[in-house]
Amino acid sequence: MKQLWHLPSRFVSTTHSVGRALRRDVVGLTPVQIRVVLDGLSRLHPGPFDVHFEYVKMGEIQVGCIRKKEGKPKGGVFLVHGGGFAFGSARTHRALASHLVRLTDMEVWIPEYRLAPECPFPAGLDDLQEIYSRFENCFSSRFIAGDSAGGNMAVACLQRLLTSGAKRVHGLLLMSPWVDLRPSSDSNRQDAHHWSPFDRLDMLEYATHYLGDQLPSIPEASPIMGSFSNFPSTYIEASKEEFLFPDSLAIKKSMLDAGVDVTWREEPAALHAWQLFPDLLPEAKRSLSSMALFVVQQSQKNDQ
């Protein structure tokens, strides 16, 4: 088996197994408690300080906006943060966004949509659509991005936009997207949890928090079930060793079958959400460079 971060595979697997047991069975952390912990830890990793970060209140929704301190941005990236639909924020994704700003000269918006279980589906998706209606009028080059559960919501939001007469989206970026919430999904059946901080039980729990009384087969909840007609060029990346790798493969296939121009990239051995730590992990640096190249190339096509 491969080594991850130069650590023995048995150590990585055992660490995750113990972590899951402590979180679920010993401490019994709730989604709200995990939310507080992650937001607190994220303050220790804000990313580079040569970009401007601020919170802007748009209606009832808070949006983290990151841009270069000088000059006009060349476009905008609408970044939907992941976190199992229950946690995550602009702060947890600030480092990723800041590096993307530096590499692309874009401005990044990170909406802090309503979270489950307090506000189940489709509350968060409705929030994203509301903020995107403001976002699309601010930039001539427009991109949507999302990781994990945020990838789910990014795809579902784009599917909505394509049926509502929204302005053109010039590119979609997906990082290990969780696009199939059905218990029978490929990811749940494979249950590749040896290198993962979560397993099938976690996925079923957080899908239930998000869905409320809705069925997981609804296309807006499991956008793999929806249409990919007229989708823009899409960048997808995932790690071969992570739980959601089958979801990434599935949406890649569905998009290719629909004629979408797909740029596919995979890491051989990286932990889920590695992209959030570009100051620390070489695999995250590689990812940010690849994503930035995709954004710049698609933006240049728009300018021609």
C-alpha positions as CSV (number, residue, x, y, z in Angstrom):
1,M,0.0,0.0,0.0
2,K,1.2,3.6,-0.7
3,Q,2.6,5.8,2.0
4,L,0.9,9.1,2.7
5,W,2.9,12.1,3.8
6,H,5.8,9.6,4.4
7,L,3.8,7.9,7.2
8,P,3.2,4.1,7.4
9,S,-0.2,3.2,6.0
10,R,-1.1,1.3,9.1
11,F,-0.5,4.4,11.2
12,V,-2.7,6.5,9.0
13,S,-5.5,3.9,9.0
14,T,-5.3,3.4,12.8
15,T,-5.3,7.1,13.5
16,H,-8.4,7.6,11.5
17,S,-10.2,4.7,13.1
18,V,-9.4,5.9,16.6
19,G,-10.4,9.4,15.6
20,R,-13.8,8.3,14.3
21,A,-14.4,6.3,17.5
22,L,-13.5,9.2,19.7
23,R,-15.6,11.7,17.8
24,R,-18.7,9.5,17.5
25,D,-18.7,7.1,20.4
26,V,-16.7,8.7,23.2
27,V,-17.0,12.4,22.9
28,G,-20.1,12.4,20.8
29,L,-19.4,15.6,19.0
30,T,-22.5,17.2,17.4
31,P,-22.4,19.0,14.0
32,V,-22.6,22.3,15.9
33,Q,-19.6,21.4,18.1
34,I,-17.6,20.3,15.1
35,R,-18.5,23.6,13.4
36,V,-17.1,25.6,16.3
37,V,-13.9,23.5,16.6
38,L,-13.1,23.8,12.8
39,D,-13.8,27.5,12.7
40,G,-11.5,28.0,15.7
41,L,-8.7,26.0,14.2
42,S,-9.0,27.7,10.8
43,R,-7.9,31.0,12.5
44,L,-4.5,29.4,12.9
45,H,-4.3,28.9,9.1
46,P,-5.5,32.1,7.4
47,G,-3.3,31.8,4.4
48,P,-1.2,34.6,2.9
49,F,-1.7,38.1,4.1
50,D,-0.9,39.9,0.9
51,V,-4.6,39.7,-0.2
52,H,-7.6,41.5,1.2
53,F,-10.2,39.5,3.2
54,E,-13.4,40.9,4.4
55,Y,-16.9,39.8,5.3
56,V,-19.8,41.5,3.4
57,K,-23.4,41.2,4.5
58,M,-25.7,40.6,1.5
59,G,-29.3,40.5,2.6
60,E,-29.3,38.0,5.5
61,I,-26.2,36.1,4.3
62,Q,-22.6,36.7,5.2
63,V,-20.1,36.4,2.3
64,G,-16.3,36.2,2.7
65,C,-14.7,38.2,-0.1
66,I,-11.1,37.8,-1.0
67,R,-9.2,39.9,-3.6
68,K,-5.8,41.4,-4.3
69,K,-5.1,44.6,-2.4
70,E,-4.5,46.5,-5.6
71,G,-5.9,46.4,-9.1
72,K,-9.2,45.4,-10.6
73,P,-9.9,41.6,-10.5
74,K,-10.0,39.8,-13.9
75,G,-13.2,37.9,-12.9
76,G,-14.8,36.1,-10.0
77,V,-14.9,32.7,-8.5
78,F,-18.0,31.7,-6.5
79,L,-16.6,29.2,-4.0
80,V,-19.1,26.9,-2.2
81,H,-17.4,25.6,0.9
82,G,-17.6,22.0,1.9
83,G,-18.2,20.5,5.4
84,G,-20.8,17.8,5.2
85,F,-23.6,20.4,4.7
86,A,-23.2,21.0,8.5
87,F,-20.0,23.0,9.0
88,G,-17.3,24.9,7.1
89,S,-17.2,28.7,6.5
90,A,-15.3,31.4,4.6
91,R,-12.6,31.1,7.3
92,T,-12.0,27.3,6.8
93,H,-11.6,27.9,3.0
94,R,-9.7,31.3,3.3
95,A,-6.3,29.9,2.6
96,L,-7.4,28.0,-0.5
97,A,-9.2,31.0,-1.8
98,S,-6.3,33.4,-1.0
99,H,-3.9,31.3,-3.0
100,L,-6.4,31.1,-5.9
101,V,-6.6,34.9,-5.9
102,R,-2.9,35.3,-6.0
103,L,-2.5,32.8,-8.9
104,T,-5.4,34.1,-11.0
105,D,-6.0,37.7,-10.2
106,M,-9.6,36.8,-9.6
107,E,-11.9,37.8,-6.7
108,V,-13.3,34.9,-4.7
109,W,-16.7,35.0,-2.9
110,I,-17.4,32.4,-0.2
111,P,-21.1,32.5,0.8
112,E,-21.8,31.3,4.4
113,Y,-25.1,29.6,3.5
114,R,-27.4,28.2,6.1
115,L,-26.2,24.9,7.5
116,A,-27.8,21.6,8.5
117,P,-29.2,20.2,10.7
118,E,-30.8,23.5,11.8
119,C,-31.6,24.5,8.2
120,P,-32.0,21.4,6.0
121,F,-32.3,21.2,2.2
122,P,-33.0,23.3,0.2
123,A,-32.2,26.3,2.5
124,G,-28.5,26.4,1.7
125,L,-29.1,26.0,-2.0
126,D,-31.6,28.8,-1.9
127,D,-29.0,31.0,-0.2
128,L,-26.4,30.2,-2.9
129,Q,-28.8,31.1,-5.7
130,E,-29.6,34.4,-4.0
131,I,-26.0,35.4,-3.6
132,Y,-25.1,34.2,-7.1
133,S,-27.7,36.6,-8.5
134,R,-25.5,39.4,-7.1
135,F,-22.2,37.8,-8.0
136,E,-23.0,37.4,-11.7
137,N,-23.5,41.1,-12.2
138,C,-20.1,42.0,-10.7
139,F,-17.8,40.1,-13.1
140,S,-17.4,39.5,-16.8
141,S,-15.6,36.1,-16.2
142,R,-17.5,33.9,-13.8
143,F,-16.5,30.6,-12.3
144,I,-18.2,28.3,-9.7
145,A,-16.2,26.0,-7.5
146,G,-16.9,23.6,-4.7
147,D,-15.3,20.9,-2.6
148,S,-16.9,17.8,-1.1
149,A,-20.5,18.7,0.0
150,G,-19.8,22.1,-1.5
151,G,-19.2,20.4,-4.8
152,N,-22.7,18.9,-4.5
153,M,-24.2,22.3,-4.0
154,A,-22.1,23.9,-6.7
155,V,-23.4,21.4,-9.3
156,A,-27.0,21.7,-8.0
157,C,-26.8,25.5,-8.1
158,L,-25.4,25.5,-11.6
159,Q,-28.2,23.1,-12.7
160,R,-30.7,25.6,-11.3
161,L,-29.0,28.6,-13.0
162,L,-29.0,26.9,-16.4
163,T,-32.8,26.6,-16.2
164,S,-33.4,30.2,-14.9
165,G,-31.8,32.3,-17.6
166,A,-28.7,33.3,-15.6
167,K,-25.6,34.7,-17.3
168,R,-23.0,32.4,-18.7
169,V,-20.7,30.5,-16.3
170,H,-17.3,30.1,-17.8
171,G,-16.1,27.2,-15.8
172,L,-16.8,24.8,-13.0
173,L,-14.2,23.5,-10.5
174,L,-15.0,20.4,-8.4
175,M,-12.8,19.1,-5.6
176,S,-13.7,15.6,-4.5
177,P,-17.4,16.3,-5.0
178,W,-20.1,14.4,-3.0
179,V,-22.7,14.3,-5.7
180,D,-24.7,11.2,-4.7
181,L,-26.4,11.1,-1.3
182,R,-28.2,7.8,-1.9
183,P,-27.2,5.0,0.6
184,S,-26.5,2.8,-2.4
185,S,-24.0,5.2,-4.0
186,D,-20.8,3.8,-5.4
187,S,-18.8,5.6,-2.6
188,N,-21.1,4.2,0.1
189,R,-20.8,0.7,-1.3
190,Q,-17.1,0.8,-1.5
191,D,-16.7,2.5,1.9
192,A,-13.0,3.3,1.5
193,H,-12.6,4.6,5.0
194,H,-9.1,3.3,5.9
195,W,-7.5,6.6,4.7
196,S,-10.5,8.8,5.6
197,P,-11.7,10.7,8.7
198,F,-15.2,9.6,7.9
199,D,-16.9,6.4,6.8
200,R,-20.3,5.1,5.5
201,L,-22.0,5.7,8.9
202,D,-20.8,9.4,8.8
203,M,-22.0,9.9,5.3
204,L,-25.4,8.5,6.0
205,E,-25.7,10.6,9.1
206,Y,-24.8,13.9,7.4
207,A,-26.9,13.1,4.3
208,T,-29.8,12.7,6.7
209,H,-29.0,16.0,8.4
210,Y,-29.1,17.8,5.1
211,L,-32.0,16.0,3.5
212,G,-34.5,16.3,6.3
213,D,-37.7,14.7,5.0
214,Q,-36.6,14.8,1.4
215,L,-35.5,11.7,-0.7
216,P,-31.8,11.4,-1.6
217,S,-32.7,10.6,-5.2
218,I,-34.0,14.2,-5.8
219,P,-31.7,15.7,-8.5
220,E,-31.1,18.9,-6.5
221,A,-30.0,16.8,-3.5
222,S,-28.0,14.2,-5.5
223,P,-27.1,16.3,-8.6
224,I,-25.5,13.2,-10.3
225,M,-29.2,12.4,-11.1
226,G,-29.7,15.7,-12.8
227,S,-28.9,17.1,-16.3
228,F,-25.5,18.2,-17.5
229,S,-26.8,19.7,-20.7
230,N,-25.0,23.0,-21.5
231,F,-22.6,22.7,-18.7
232,P,-19.4,24.8,-19.0
233,S,-15.9,23.3,-19.2
234,T,-15.3,21.5,-15.9
235,Y,-12.3,20.7,-13.8
236,I,-12.6,17.7,-11.5
237,E,-9.9,16.4,-9.1
238,A,-9.9,13.7,-6.4
239,S,-7.5,11.4,-4.6
240,K,-7.5,7.7,-5.4
241,E,-7.4,6.9,-1.7
242,E,-10.3,8.9,-0.5
243,F,-13.9,7.9,0.3
244,L,-15.5,10.0,-2.4
245,F,-13.3,9.0,-5.3
246,P,-16.2,6.9,-6.8
247,D,-18.4,10.0,-6.7
248,S,-15.8,11.9,-8.7
249,L,-15.5,9.2,-11.2
250,A,-19.3,9.0,-11.6
251,I,-19.8,12.7,-12.3
252,K,-16.9,12.6,-14.7
253,K,-18.5,9.9,-16.7
254,S,-21.9,11.5,-16.6
255,M,-20.4,14.8,-17.8
256,L,-18.4,13.2,-20.6
257,D,-21.5,11.3,-21.7
258,A,-23.3,14.6,-21.9
259,G,-20.6,16.1,-24.0
260,V,-19.1,18.3,-21.3
261,D,-15.4,19.4,-21.8
262,V,-13.8,17.8,-18.7
263,T,-10.3,18.3,-17.3
264,W,-9.6,15.4,-14.9
265,R,-6.9,15.3,-12.3
266,E,-6.2,12.9,-9.5
267,E,-3.7,12.6,-6.7
268,P,-2.4,9.1,-6.0
269,A,-2.4,9.4,-2.2
270,A,-3.9,12.4,-0.5
271,L,-6.4,12.9,2.3
272,H,-9.8,14.4,1.7
273,A,-9.8,18.2,1.6
274,W,-6.0,18.4,1.1
275,Q,-6.6,21.5,-1.0
276,L,-7.4,23.6,2.1
277,F,-3.7,23.6,3.1
278,P,-1.6,25.0,0.3
279,D,0.8,26.6,2.7
280,L,1.6,23.2,4.3
281,L,1.0,20.4,1.7
282,P,2.8,19.9,-1.6
283,E,-0.2,18.1,-3.0
284,A,-2.3,21.2,-2.2
285,K,0.2,23.4,-4.0
286,R,0.0,21.2,-7.1
287,S,-3.8,21.4,-6.9
288,L,-3.9,25.1,-6.7
289,S,-1.5,25.5,-9.6
290,S,-3.7,23.2,-11.7
291,M,-6.9,24.9,-10.8
292,A,-5.4,28.3,-11.4
293,L,-4.2,27.2,-14.9
294,F,-7.7,26.0,-15.7
295,V,-9.3,29.3,-14.6
296,V,-6.8,31.5,-16.5
297,Q,-7.2,29.4,-19.7
298,Q,-11.0,29.6,-19.6
299,S,-10.9,33.3,-18.8
300,Q,-8.7,33.9,-21.7
301,K,-11.1,32.0,-24.0
302,N,-13.9,34.3,-22.7
303,D,-11.8,37.4,-23.6
304,Q,-11.2,36.3,-27.2
